[in-house]
Amino acid sequence: MSVESGGFVRRWGPWLVMLGLLMAALVYGSGGHGGPATVAQRVQHIAGEVRCPTCQDLSAANSDAAAAKAVRAEIERRVEAGQSDGEIKAYLAGRYGGDILLRPPARGIGSLVWVLPVVALVLAVAGLAIAFVRWRGRTLDGERATAEDRALVERELGR
């Protein structure tokens, strides 16, 4: 396949456009959404990242348990006192234990939760690429196509 004939663009163009759109969507989605957050928005955001101490399956933002209400009130008090999100989560983790955080820390053994899926994805894509390259020139019975075979196909396609 030569670049001059347009085969490269025809084959890889749609994939490159799709990759560009995906990257644009990721950049747009990860950007800020306006001005500074209000106290209520910050409380809701932090409570959404903290587990309810009694319900274990819900975040403090989604639970109606008394313990979750107490956690939200403590978060609100600390937000109004000017503490950062990290300071508030560190306080809650110190008081209730590290399991209260719904998102594991990205350091130490917790970093494996973030790294292993990426490594698995890269290995899977690499494995597929290697398999496709190996399968590319083979016939159904496992033999490689010879120059005579390719010439025969080209001649038949030319008719």
Protein Blocks (a to p, Z undefined) as FASTA:
>chain_A
ZZklommmmmmmmmmmmmmmmmmmmmmmmmcebdaddfklmmmmmmmmpccfklomacfk
lpcbfklmmmmmmmmmmmmnopafklmmmmmmmmnopklpmbdcfehjllmmmmmmmmmm
mmmmmmmmmmmmmmmmpcfkopacdfklmmmmmmmmmZZ
